[in-house]
């Protein structure tokens, strides 16, 4: 069932409250922990009515309950820490179990055995409870305070510790990658995306949820259906982190990737705190691999860049009112320079930037001259361009000179990547948190927290001017206010209330010197300048040699302000053998967002305008094409960016509702069964001024006598959301844990999880056509020989063009002679945006759905060692594709009509048909004014829409289309040793396989997602290994107190103890295989679809695996026809990037100043072996490899690393 809107929603609120109040009200509430168990006598008989008390050893406060008629007791909301649990009953000795650890989002099992005797007689048990978890079926890992304190943590970002959990794969298989250049750099990744870029048990990136103190802190990323954290807390504020990757309880809002739950520290009955400083200077750091090679090849010394990272801060906690009111606060500041080795560009020589290619070994051809009789172009006389386009000259004049060798400026070979300038990306951060806990009485507890951060980061400006299109800077401000209330209604009933408010604001853009730039200074017409909504520099992109020049590219102009308000109410009742919880959650998301991709223009160039012929690809130059102002082949003009956008800064909101019930049932002492049900209701987003729409494929309309089916439908003030709300997202969960013996447990479970939803708040450009617009630069057409010429020129229809006039209409100097697509002040009806490219979404679609399932066992060995193994699997359904074009022809249609589709107008089979849509095509449409159009126009599903160009991206673009699926299977093993005898360790190994047909999810720009669908309407061609699949992965951490010092194996005292004693060594080791490399595309100039080549052999066999050639193109061949799909898979399972082998070590010593005062000195080394993990190899199209020597030379070449070189970090901390 689906409804148009949740209006009114009062019945849902009533239902949620009814669940809380009427249900006979198991596990701990998020952000807290719990203790549960059975009370029995020495014979095993249950003892009902026993009084059980849990005492917090940090605050001295206690909480009491009584055992049920089945002997069950439970504490459901305890702060993480150490507790004493005591039980007493008439006629029995009182028993006290000490050293009970309560962890975040976990119930500790403590079964209590009472002996016949007197209540006044106390029996104290000091041994810690068994390490085997006998009642929990959740898959995940606890990272406790001890581990956080001991292990070397590269950036002190606790979210990085999720890598210690089995089934968690860092982006690109590179450890610590969430803090790496590739992820945090504004142009290559997404600042703040953090571990949302990771793959968790096969779930789609962006589907892991975040909780702090039991409330969600994840915000909607501006792309569809993705969650990122609003902030990450300083290490000093974090008590514990739990990674729950499967079988999360119904009380949690979570997607298929589970939940990362953080518990913050609280004050105690004694004042305590610390002051710390961490310093990572560049003086001892190793050089980045490619930077070193560049320096040595240029005759320079091996010089490490001036990288550094400094971090300082402190924390303080204690009582405000002893035993009643406590506080804890922290502050942290960071200053960093992160190495940026991404700035490889291909730049023109001094001669080329003036139009003089006479010194080059390749030939450039003049498209304005009549073609030769054989259909090839004629070369420019002397290989020089007369009267180059003035706008093109100005762009090239702003590019830096080559610098890779002393003679590169006279190198006429057309070498690529002839400019390399590494640098430093600066960043800084200020963070603080304050938490207050008030224990009003044994039955009422109130706690709250406020967190703040302000972050700045920028990229390195390689050009040194405002024309570096990759340069950007970002300022982020975050706030989180939280309050929680626990009320013990009676001995077996607890009510819990949580409220959280989040604000996350990003102000991001390029070099501020370009703001307000007048594009007429570059030669663009004033009529185009008057259409700009947001004035910046335009930019150009070079498709063949890569890179570009101009204003802010990479979608880096970004205004983003997200707010969440979340409220959770739940009640828990312990009765008989059941612990039953029920509750309701309500969230309201707000997002003010604008992201103009090309507000002043984006223009792409390749060799097609100046090569010998489009079909041959011989000769030509991207730079020469720019200097004649002629764009790419018809239908490919937009490339990765729209050509000219008029953009919207939207103010959006969407509600979220959920009801849940969870039962923890203990039918026997050794068996625990958990069953839960969560009903998720993802309300569709609205916009403050009702500026949203959706695409209705069945809507019928008639405009100017032209009838059509399919139209955009706009929201109204009475129906404000463009989405139907799914009311069938019921997610059942079932798990069990069976204690087969005191030291052996079996567990398993399964569940259905929904979200994130594509219908929540997101980018303003997803579905706001009319209020935004994209105009395509219809730069070229084909002449009779199949070569490109200026669109609108005489040779488009068999005439003769003016020779060497490079400033004609549709050239770079006048790219939109018919104007740009206008905005619509008040769209209504079904006749809007005809003849233009649509960016839209569907009205009704399924929510992202994940089936999770697992089964495993756990065994405890002597010396507190636990070994576990499990099968963990998942199935993802209705996964969002980044974007699909409904007008893209499917392969069946392409094969049916073949060349008669007239994609190549020079082909003899080309079939033109009457232009029955002429009356509705605006002047900006590529077919405007034409009496006939190519056949492909007529066979499109929705020919009334589109820019007039052929191919995906020119028609009806639907964002977040639910067309993907995935399958994940894994064997996950873990060995853990609790800290004893001065040693603790945790190791996990995952053997997994992830298959998917969604190689381009909404977060495709984070991590490697380079494949593209041949036919998104038939996804059988795309089902392959996932681009983020890591077959084998091992992660191990260990900490060892060295056996030298007072009261250790080698007993030392005095000076020797001060110098040699009391040292602790810690380490983390990562090892994994690499991620798959995408198959190349064919990349033919005249392409009917995104064709891949045929795979004729195994490209992994005999692959060189060197940085100059990781693998070769020898196994890829041109398919038998341009109308059939290549058999190469989307991603190559056998060809993978370099895997990870990384060792981080630290050693520290603590000096005892007083009993409660300590000073610790620490030295850490990251990537100790200084092993460079090489990144993704370059994979140009096979056509380019076959026709262009420079492209063949770079096939398989690697120019970057994805990890950091060896670094040393030093720190000290004073604790009291």
N, C-alpha and C positions, 0 to 999 in steps of 0.2 A: 504494500500500500504506500502511496505517496500523496502528499498534500502540497498545495501551493505555498503556503506559509504557515508558521506556527503562530496564529493570531486568532483569538487570544491564547496565551500559554498558561493561563491560570490553572487549567485542569492538570497540566504537567507538574506545576509546583505543588498542587494539592496531592497528586499521586506520590511525589517524592516525600512530602511530609507524612503521608499516610504510611509509607514504607517505614519511615523512622519511628513512628509512634505506635503503629498497630502490630508490627511484626514482633514475634516472640523473641525478640532480640535475645573464619575466625582466624583472624590473625591480627597482628599488630597494625594499628593505624599508620599510614605512611609517615615517615619521618620519626617514628618512635619505635619502640621494641616491646617485647612482652615476655612473660614467663607463664608456663602452663605445665600441668602434670597431674598425677594421681596421688592420692593419699591413701595408704594401705597399712595394715599391720605386718608383722614379720612373716605371717603365713600367706600374705597376699590378699587377704580379705579387705574390701574397701572400708574406709572410715568416713561416713558422711558427717557433715556439720563440723569438721575440724577447722579451727581458725588458722589461716595462713597469712603471714605477714612478709612483705618485701621491703627491705630497708636499703635506701640509697646510701652507700658508704661515703659519697662525696659531700652530700648535704645533711645527712643524718635523718632525713625525713622517711616516713614509713607509710605504706598503704596496705590495708588488710582486706581479706575476703574470707569466704567459708567454702568448704568443699560441698559439692552437690550430693544428691542421693546416690549418684554413681561414683562418688569419690573424686570428681574432677574439680580442679580449681584453675583460675586463669586471671592474670593481670594483662590487660590489653593495651595500655598506653603508658609506657615507662620511658624515661629518657635513657639513651644509651649510656652504659657505664657498668660499674661493679655493684653487685647487690648481695645481701644476706637474706636467705629465705628460711623462715622458721614456721613450724607447724606444731600445734598443740591440740590435744583432745582429752577429755576427762578419762582417766584411767591409763593414760599413756605418758611416757617421757616426752618432753619437748625436744624436737630435733631442729638443729640449725645447720643449714647448708651454706657454707661460705664460698667466696670466689665464683659467684654466678655472674657470668657475663651477659649483658643485654646488648644486642646489636640492632642497628637500624633495620626496620622492616623485617624483623625476624623474631619468632617466638622460640625462646630457649626452653627445652624440656627438662624439668626437674621433678622426678618422681620421688616422693618422700615416704620412707618406711619408719613407722613408729613402733617402739617396743612397749610392752606392758610395763607400767610403772607409775610415777607421779609426775604431774604437770610441772612441778617445781624442779624436777631432775632434768638437766639440759645435756643433750648429746650433740657435740659439735663435729661437723664433717668439714675438713679443710681441703680435701682433694677437689680439683676442678671437675665438673661434670664431663661425661664422655664427649670426645670431639666429633664423633659420628652424629650427624643430624638425623634423628629418627622420626621426625614428624613432618618435615618440610618436603614438598614436591617441586618447589620452584627451582629452575635452572639459573645459576648465576654465581656470583662471587662476592664475598664481603672483603672490602679493603679497610681494615681497622686502623685506628689512630697509630698504633705501634708500627704498622707497615708504612703508613704515610710518613711517619717521622724518620724511618730508617732508610728506605730505598732512595737511590739517586733519582731525582725527578728533574728532567731537563729544564723546564720552565716554571716549576712549582705549580703547574696546572693540574689539579687533582683529577680532572676528567681524563687525562692521559693514562691514569691507572686502570681504566677499563680494559687496556690491552692485556692485563694479567688474567682476564677471564677467557676461558675457552670459547671459541666460536666468534670472537670479535676480531675482525680483520681491519687493520688501519688502511687508510686511503692509499691506493697503489701498492699495497703490501709493504709500505715503508714505516717502520716504527717511529713513534712520536710525530707522525705526519700532521696531526691537527695543529701543531705549532710551527710547522715548517713553512718555508718560503712558498712552496707550491700551493698551499691551502690558504695561508694568511695574506699573501700578496693580493692587492686589490685587483690587479689586472688578470692574474692567472687563477685566482680562487675566490674566496668570499670571506672577508674578515668576520670573525665571530661565529663562523659555521661550526667550528670546533669539531667534536667527534661525531656530529651529524654526518660528516663525510665518510664515516666508517660503515662497514657492512657487518651487521649483527645477525648471526644465524640465518643468513641468506635474505633478510628483509631488505627492501629497497632503501637506498640512502635517504636520510631525512625523516625516517619513521621511528627513531628512538625518542622517547619522551624523557623529560627532566623534571625532577622533584627536589625541593629543598624544604626540609622540616615538614614533609607531608603535603605540600601544596605544589602544583605545577608551576614551573618557571620557563617553560618552552613557549616561544612566540612563533607566529607564522612567518616563514621566509616568504619573500615577495613572489617567488615562483609558486606554481600550483602544488598543493599537497606536500608540503615539507615543513618540518619543525626544526628550529635551532634554539640554543639556549639564550636567554635574555642576558645572562652574565655568568661568569665563573667566579666563585668566591676565593679569596686568598687562602692559602694553605693553613695559615694560623687559625682560621675560623672553622675549619672542617674537622669534625670529630671522626666520622666514618663515611665511607662511600660503599653503597651496595649496587652491584650491577645485576639486574634481574632480566635475563634474556629470554626466558620462556616461563609459561605457567604463572604469570603475574596474576594476583588475585583480582576479583571483580571490583574491588574498591578502588583500583587504580585506573586512571585514564592512561591508556597505553596503546601503541600501535604494534605492528608485527615484530619490531625490534626490541620490545620491552621497555624497561625504565631504568634510568640511572638516578638513584636516590641518594641525596646528601643529607647528613645530619650535622647540624652546627653545634659548636661547643657552647656550654652554659657555665655560669659561675657556680662556685661552691661556698662552703662555710668558711674557707680560708682564702685570703688574697693570693693570687697566683698570676703569672704572666711571663712575658719574655720581650726581649729586644734583639733584633737580628740584623745582619747585613750579609748579602751574598754578592760576590764580585766575580765576573767572568771577563777578564781582560783578554785582548787579542794577542798579547805578547807571547803566550805559550800555545796559542791555537795553531792548528795546521791549516794550510792553504786549501781552498777548494780545488778539486782535481783539474777542472778545465781552465780555471783561472791560472793555475800553476803552469799548465801546458802553454797557455797563451803568452805568459810572461817569458818562459824559457825560449819559445820559438821566436820571440821578438828581441832576444838578446838581453832581456831584463833579468834581474835577480828574482829568485823565488821569495816573494814578499806577501805575507798574509794581510788581507784587508783589515782595516781598523775596526773589526767587529768587537763589540763589547755588550755586556748585559750587567746592569747594576740593579740590585733590589734591596730595599731596606724597609724596616717597619717594626711592628711590635704588637703585643696584645696584653690585655689586663682583664682579670675577672675576680670576683669576690662577692661578699655579702653586702647588701645595703641594709637589710634588717635580718639579723642572724636567724637561720632556720626558716625564714619566710620569703625574703626578697633578695634576688641575686642578679648580678649583671656580668656581661662579658662583651668586650669590644676589641677591635683590631684595626690596624692601618697598614697599608702596603703601598709602596711607590716603586715604579720600574722605569728604567731608562735603557733603551736597547738600540743597537744598530745591527740589523740582520743582513747578511751577505745576499746580494742580488746578482746572480750570474746569468740572468735571462736575456740580457740586452744584446742579442745577435740581430743584426740588420744587414740586408743587402742594400748598399747605397750606390748611386751612380758615380762614375769617375767625373773629374772636373770637366772633361770634354763632353761626356754624355749629358750632363745636366744643362748644356747649352744646345743640344741637338746634334752634336758631332759624334757620330759613331764610326768614323773612318778608321780609327785605330783598333776596332774590334774584329774578332775573328768570325763573327756571325754577321748576317746581312739583315737589314731592316727593309721592309717593303712598304710602298706607298699605296694606300687603299683608294686614293682619289684619282689615280691614273687608271685608264682602261686596262682590264686584265689581258694577259697573253691569250693566244688562241687555245692553249691547253688548260686554261682556267686558273693559271697561277698569276700572282701579282707581279708587278714590276718593281724592281728595287729603287730606293731613293738614290739619285745620282750622287756618287761619292760617299754613299752611306751617311749623308747629312740631311737633316730635316730643315728645309727652308721655312722661315717665318713660324717658328714653333708657337704653339698656343701659349698666350701670355699667362694665363692662370696656371697652367702646368709648369711653366718656368718658375713661377713664384713658389710653388710647392717644393720643387726639387731644390731650389736655392736654400731652403731651410733645413735640409738634411745634412748631417755631419759628413765629413770626408772619411774615406776608408782608412783603417789604421792597423790591419792585420800584418802588413809587411811594408817595408820602405818603398817598394815598387808597386804597391797595389793600385795606386791612382793611375798608373799607365797600363795596367793589366787589362787587356781587351778580350779575355777569354769568357767574360760573362760570369765570373766566379760568384757564387752566392756566399752569404754570411761573411762579407769582407769588412764588416765593422763590428767590433766587440768591445763593449765598455762595461765592465762590472762595476758595481757600486754598492752602496749600503742603503737599506730601507730603514728609516728611523721610526721609532715608536716610543711611546711613553704611556704610563698608566698611573692613576691614583684611585685607591679603593679603601673603603672602610665599612665596617659593620658594627652594629650594637644590638645586643640581645638582652632581654630582661625576663626573668622567670619569677612568678609570684605564686607561692604555695599558700593559698588563703586558708585552706584547711585540708584535712586528710582526704576530703571528698571533692575539693575544687582546686584546680590548678590552671593558671593563666600564664601564657608566655607569648612574647612578641619579638620581632626582629626588624631592623631596618638596614638595608644594604645599599651601597652607593658605588658607582664607578664612573670614571671619565678616562677615555682612551683616545690616543692620537696615533695614527700611523700614516705613512706615506710611502710611495715607491721612489726609486732612484730615477732622476731625470737624466737619461743618457744623452739627450741632445743638448742640454744646457740652455734651452730656450722654451718657449711655450708651444713648440711644435712636436714634442714627443707625445705621440698619441697614447702611449701606455702609462704616462705619468698620472698619478691621482693621489689624493689625500682624503683621509676620513677622520672625522671627530665623532665619537660615540659617547653618549651619556646614558647611564642606566640607573634605575631605582627599583627597589623591591621592598614593600612593606608587608609584614605578615603578622597575624595574630592567631593563636590557638587557645582553645578552652576545653578542658576535660572535667566532666562532672560525674562522679561516682554516685549514681542515684541510690543504689543499695549495694549490698555485698556481691551481687552477681550481675549488676547492670551498670554500664558505663555509656554516657553520651559524649560525643566529641564534635566540636565545631572548629572549622578552619576557614580563614579568609586571607587571600593574598592579592596584592595589587602590584602590577609591574608596569614600568614605562621604560622603553628602549628607543632612543632617538639617534639616528645617524644622519650626518651632514657630509656628503661625499661629492667630490668633483675633481676636475683636472686643475691645471695651472691657473690660478685666479687671474693672471694677466690677460687671459683670453676672454674673460667675462665681458659681455657687451661689445664684442668685436664686430666691426662693420665689414661684412663680406664683400661689399662693392670695392674695397681696396684690393681684392684679389681678382677683380674683373667680373664678378657675378653681377647680374642685373639688379637694379634697385627694386624691381617688382618682386624678385625673390626675397630680397632682404626684408621687404615689408611683410612677408608671410611668417617670419620667424617668431615663434612664441618665446623661445629661450635662446638668447644670442650668444653663440660661441664660435670658435673656429670650425670650419668644415674639415673633414679629413678624407684622405684617399687610402685605399688598400691595394696592395700588389698581390694578386692571387697566385702567381707562379713563383716569384722569388721570395714572397712572404714579407711581412712587416707593412709599413706605411708611414705616413707623415700627416700632421695636422692637429686638429683639436682632440677632444676627449673621446676615445673609443672604448671598446670592451664594456659598454653599458655602464661606465663608471660615473656618470652624472646621476646622482641618486639622493633623493630626499625621502627619509623613512622614519616614521614615528609610530611605534607600536605600543598599545596599552592593553593589558589583560586585567580583568577582575574575576576572581574565582572564589566560590564559596562551596564548602563541603559540610554536610551534616550527616552523622551516622550514629547508630546506637548498637551496642553489643550486649547480648544476654547469654550467660552461661547457665545452661539447664540440662540436667541429666548428663548424657555423654556428648552434648552438643555445645558448641560455641557459635552462635548465630549473629551475624552482623547484617545490617541493612542501612541504606542511606541514599542520599541524593546529592548530585553535584550540578552546579550552574556556573557557566563561564560566559563572559561577554568579551569578545575581542574587538579592538578598535585599531585601525591602521590608516594613517595619512601617508600617502606614498605617491611619488612621481619619479620616473626614470626615463628621461628623454634619450633615446638611442642615437638619433641623428637630427637634432633640432636645427642644425645649420647645413646639413647635407653630408652624405657619405657616398663616395664614388669609387668603384672597383675597376681595376685595369689588369689585363694580362697580355699575353703575346698575340692574341687572336686578331687584333687590329693591325698588326705590323708583321705578321709572319707571311711565309710564301703563299700559303693557302690555309684556310681554316681546317681543312681535312688532313693536311700533312703535318702541321705544327712545326715546320722547319723555319729556323730563323726567328726574327721578331724579338721584341723586348717589352717588358712591362713599362719601363721608363719611356721608351719611344712612343708607346701607345698613349701614355699620359701627355707627352709633348705634342701629340696631335689631337688630344682631347677626346679620343674615341674609346668608349667603354667596351664591355665584354659582349659575348654573344647574346642574342635575344633570349630572354627568359632567365638569364643568369646575372642580370645587372645588380640585383640586390645582394646576392651572396649571403654573408653572415649578418648583414645589417639592412634595414630599410633605407631607401635613398634620401628621403626627406620626410620628417615627422612633425606634426603639430600635436603637442602632447598635453595630457591632462594630469593635474595633481589632485588626486581623489581623496575623499574622506569616507572610509568604509567601516562597516561593523558586521559582526555575525554572532549569533548566540550558539551556545552548546549546552545540552541537557543530558543528564544520565541518571538512571536509577540502578541500584545494585543490591544484591543479596548474596551472602557468602556463609556457608556452613562448614565448620570444622568438626568432624564427627569421629569419635574414638570408640569404636565398637568393642575393641579389646585393648589391653595395655600395649600391645605391639603393633597395632594397625591404626593408622590415621587416614581418613578419607576427607578430602576437601572438594566441595562442589559450589560453584558460583554461577551467577548470571548477571551480565551487565547489559543494559539497554542504552546504546549511544544514539543520540539525536543531534546530528550536525546541521544546524540551521544555516540556510543560505545567506550569503553576504548581501548587504544593502549599501547604498551610497547616499551620503547626506543630501545631495541634490538630484537623486534619482537618475544618475547618468550611466546606467548599465543596460546591457541587452543580452539576448541569447539567440542561438540559431534554431529555427524550427524548420526541419527539412520537408515538412508537409504543408507549410503555409502557402497559400496560393494568392497571387496578385496579378494585376494588370496595370501597366503604366504606359502611356502614349501608344496604346494599342498592342503592346507586347505583353503576352501572358507568360507566366513562369510559375514554377513551384520551388519553394524554398525561400525563406526571408528571415531577416533579423527582427525580433520582437523586443520592444523596449518596455522597461518597467514603468509603472505609474505610481502616483502617490497612494493609490489604494492597493497596489500589488507591487511592493517595493523590491522584492528579491527576484532575480531572474531564474532561480532554481527551485525545483520541486524537492521537498525534504523527504529523505528516506526514513520510513518509520518501521523498517524491518531489520534494523541492525542490532539483533539480539546476539550477544556473545556468550555462549555457555563455556564453562571451564570445569574440568574434572581432573583430580589428581589423587594419588595415594602414596603412602609411605609405610612400608612394612619392615619392622625390626625382626629379622629372622633369628638373630641371636644378639647377645649384648654388644657385639662389635660388628655386626653385619646388617645392612639395611638395603632394601630394594625400593625404588620409587619410579613413578612414571606419571604421565599426564598428557592432556590434550586440551586445546581451547581454540576459540575463534575470536579474532581481534579485528577491529575496524579502525580506519584512519591512518594517517591524517586525511582530511577531506579536501578534495579539489575545490569545494564550494566555499571554503572559508576565505577570509580576507587575503588579498594578494595584489599583484601588480595592477596598476590602473590600465595597462594596455591589454590585459587578457580579454576583456569584453566590454569595451566602451566606445565602439565605432560610432562615428558621427561627432562625438565629443573629442575624439582623437582622429588623426588621419595619417596614412602612409601614402606617399607618392613614389611610384617606381620611375626610375630614369630609363625610359625606353630609348636607349642610346643608339642601338643599331638595328639594321635589318639585313637580310641576305640578298645579294645580287644574283644574277642569273647563274653565276659560277659557284654559288654557295659560300662566297666570301662576305665578310661583314663590311658594311658601309654605313655612313651616318643615316640614321632613321630620317625619313622624309626627303632624302636626297633623290635626284632623278634616277640614279642607278637602282634604287629599290624596285622600280617598275620598268627597267630596261633602258633608261636614259643614260646620259653622260654627266658626270659630276664636275663642278668647278675644280680645277687642279690646285692642290696645296692651299686650299682655304680651310684652315683648321679652327675657325671660330663660327661655324655655321650653327643653325638651330640643332639642338640635341647634342652638340659638343659640350665639353666641360664648361665653356664660357656661357652657354645658354642651355642648361640641361632640361629645363621644363618650359619650352616655348608656349605651351598651352596652359601654363599656370600649374598650381598644385591642387590636390584634392582638398576642397574646402571643408570647414566644420559645419555642422548642422545645428542651428540655434535651438530648435525644439523639434526633434524628430518624432513623427507619428505615422501610423499606418504601416504598411508592409512594402513601401517603395523607396526605402532608404539605401544609400551606399551602393546603388547599382553601378556596375562597371568599374568597381574598385576591389582591391584586395581586402578581405575581411579578416579581422582578428576577433574571435568569438569563442563561446563555450556552448555546451549542450544544456538544455533545460533540465533534463532528467538523465542521471547516470548512476551506476552503482558506486558505492563507497569502496575504497581500497580495503581488501579483505585478506587476512592472513590466517591460515590454519597452522597451528603449532602442535608438535607432538614429540614425545621423548620417553625413553625407558632406560634405566640404568641401575647400578648398584654401587655401594660404598662399604669399604672395609677399614676398620681401625686395627693397626698393628701396634706392637709394643713401642714404647718411647714416643707415644702420641703422634704417630704417623698414620695418615689416612690416605687411602688410594681409592679413586672412583673412576668409573667408566660408564659412558652412556651413548646411546644412539639419539641424536637430536636432528629433527627434520622440520621442514616447513614448506608450505605451498602458498605462493602469493597470487591473488586473482584481482582483476580489474586495476592493475597497476597503471598509473598515469604515464602516458607518453608525453614527452615535452610539448610537441605540437604535431598535428597531422593536417594535410590539405585534402578536404573532401573533394576538391576538383581534380586531384591527381588521378590520372588514368590508371586503372589496374592493369596487370600484365595480360589478362585475357583480352581486354579491349585493344591494347597495343599490338598484340600478336594478330588479332583479327584484321586490323586495318593496315598495319605496317607503315610503309613509307607514304601511303596515301593520306596519312594524318597531316602531312605537310608541315612537319616540324622543320624540315629542310625545304624551303620553298624552291630551291633549285633542282630538287629531285624530279625526274620525269614523271614519277608516280604521284606527285603532289596533287591533291584534290582540294580545290577551293569551292566553298558553298556560299549561298546568299547570306548576307549579314542581316539576319532577321532581328538582331538586337541593336541595330544602328540607332534607333530612336531613343534608347536608354543609355547609350554609351557616352560618358562625358569626354571632353577634349583631352583629359589626362589618360584616357584608355588607349592602349597601343593600337587598337583597331578602329578608333574614332574616325568617322567620315568615310570608311571603306565600304564599298558595295558588296564585297565578298570577304570571307574570312577563311582561314585554314580549317580543314575538316575537324581537327582536334577541338576547336572551339565548340562545335556543334555536339560532339559526343561527350563533353564534360557533363557530370551530373547537374551542375548548376551554372550554365553558361552565362547567365545574367550577371554573374559576379566574376571578378578577376581584373587584373591590371592590363590584360591583353597579351601577357607573356606566357609562354608555355612552361610547364614544370611546377614541381612542388614549391610552395612559398608565394605563388602568384594568385591563388584563388581564394578558397574558404579555409582559413587556418583556424583549427579548433585546438585550444589549449587544454592540457590535462585530460586528453581523451583516454578512457579506461580500457585500453586495448592490450595491456601487457600481462604476462604471467611469469612465474618462476617456480623452480623446484630446487630444494636444498636437502642434501643428506650429509650427515657427518658422524664420525666417531670422535667423541671428545673424552679425553682422559685427564686426570688431575691427581697430583700427589701433593700433600700438604703436611707440614710438620709444625705443630704449635711451638712457640718459644719455650724451650726447656734445655737445660745444660748449655745455655748461652748460644743456641742455634735455632733458627727458624727458616723455613723455605716454603716456596709455593711454585709448582711447575705445572704447566698445562700443555697438552698436545692436541691438535685438531687435524683430522684427515677429512677433507670435505670436498664436495663438488656442488657448484651452483650453476644451474642452467636458467636461461631467461631468453625472452624475445624482446625485452625492453632494455636495449643497450643505450637508450637516450632518455633517461628519466628527467624530471624537472631540475634536479641538481646535477645535470650532466657536466656542467662546467667545473665541478669539484671532483678531482680525480680524473682518471683516464676513461673517457667515453667517446671514442673516435669513430665508431661505426655508424652507419645510417641504413635505414630499411630500403630494400629494393622495391618492395610493394607492401606498404603498411596494411593494405586491405587483405593480404594473404600472408599471415605472420609465420607460416611454416618455413619460409625462406630465412627467417631471422632467428629461429630457435637454435641457440648455440651456447657455448660456454660463456659465462658472464664476464664482462670486462673487469670486474673486481673479484673474480674467483682466485683464491689462493688455495692450492691443493694441500700443502703441508705447512703447518705452522707450530712452532714451539716457543713458549715464553716461560722463562724461569726467573725467579727472584730468590735471593738468599741473604741472610744476615747472620754474621758470626762474631761473637765477642771473643777476640783473640785470647788465648790461654796464658796471658802474661799480666801480672798485677796482683794487687792485694786480694787474698782469698781466692785466687784462681790456681790453675794447675801448676803454673810456675809462679810461686809466691814471691812477690817483690815488695819492697818498702823503701821509704825515703826517696832519694834522688832517682834511683833506678826505676821505681814505680812511677814517679812523675814523668820520666822520659819515655819509658817503654811499656808501662802498664796501662790497662784500661782502654785499649783501642778496640774499635768495632769496625769490621769491614762488611760492606754491602755491595750487592751487584744485581743487575738485571741483564739477562741475555735474551736476545730475540733471534730467531732463525725461521726463515720461511722461503717458499718458492715464490717466483714472480707472478705478475698478472698477465693475462693474454694480450697479445698485440692484435689490433684490428686488421682485417684483410684490407688490402688496397681497393680502391674503386677503379673503374676503367678511366673515368675522367675525360671521355671524348668530347670534343667541342660541340658536336651535335649529338645530344643524348636524349633518349626517349624516357629514360628513368635512371635512377641511381644504380647503374649496373656494376656489379662486381665481376672480376675475371673468373675464369675457370681455374680450378686447382688441379694441376696435372701430376703433382708428386708431393711428398711431405717436405715442406720448406724447413723443417727443423733438422732434417738429415743433412749433415755436412755444413750446417750454418756456422759461419766463422766466429760469431759471438765476440766480435771486437767492436770498439767504439766507432770505427770507420765503416764497418759492415756487420751489423748484428745478425742479419740474415739477408738473403739475396732475392731478386725478383724472378729467378729462373723457373720457379714452379708455377708461375701465373701466366695464363695465356688468354688471348682475346676470345670470347665466346663465338660460336658459329654464326651468330646473328645479333644485330643491335637490339632485337626485339625479345630476346630470351634472357632469363636470369643466369648469371654466372653461378657455378656450383661452389665457389669458395664461401665458407661460413662467414658470418659477421665478425667473429673473433676466432683466432687461431689457438686451439688448445695446446698444440705442440710448440708454438713459438711464444715465449714469454719473456718478460723483462727480467733483469737481474733480480734475484731474490735478496732477502735481507739477512745479514749476519752482523749483529750489532751487540757490543758489550759496553755497558755503563758500569762504572765502579765508583765507590766512595769509601772513605775511611775517616772516622772521627774519634775524638777523645774528649771526654768530659772531665773537667776539674771541679771537685767539690770545694766550694768556698766556705759554705756553712751547710748545715743539715738540709736547709731548704733553698740554698742558692748554688747554682751550677753554671759553669762556663764551658761551652762546647766549641771546639774548633774542628772544621770539616774541610776536606779536600775531595773534589769529585772530578772524574774524567768521563767524558761522553764520547762514544765511538772510539774506544781505547785503541783499537787496531788501526784506526784511521782508514777504514775500508770505504771506498767510494761505491755507493749503490747507484748505478747508472740508470737514467730515466728511459722514457719511451723512445724507440728509434723513429726516425723520420720515414714516413711511408707515402711518397707521392703517388699520384695516379699512374696506372700502367701505360696509358697513352703518352703521358709526359715522359715517362722513363724510356719509351720506345722512340720518341722523336726529339728529345732534348737532352744533350749530353750532360748539361749541368744538373738536370733532375735525376738522371741515371746515376750520377756520381754521388748524390746524397741519399740514395735509397738505402735504408737500414742504418744510416749514420746517427750517432747519438751525440748530443751537444750539451747535455745537462745531467746533473745528479739530483736525486730526490731525497738525499739525507744530508746531514751536516757533517763537515769534517771534524776531526778530533778537537775537543775543547776542554779546557780545565776551568773549574769553578772553585772558589774558595769562600768559605763562610764562617761566621761565628754567631753564637747565640748565647745570651745570658738569660737564664730562667730563674724564677723565684716563686 
